């Protein structure tokens, strides 16, 4: 089983990301996702849950999580 730090895993990520990072648009999209991911981590929000929600504002997503996202059909991330 390969570990995340092993050379074979790093090579695989390079192969996967290469097409995206070879254009200016791809680099912008990658950096945008990286920025959103870092912001979610800083605010204690699940990056994957945020992306799945379709919400465009992390603070709004957090408030919905506090209320229980009944209108979006998603389970509440925090107790009510």
Protein Blocks (a to p, Z undefined) as FASTA:
>chain_A
ZZfklmklmmmmmmmmmmmmmpmklmmmmmmmmmmmmmmmmnopafklmmmnopabfklm
mmmmmnopaknopacfbdZZ
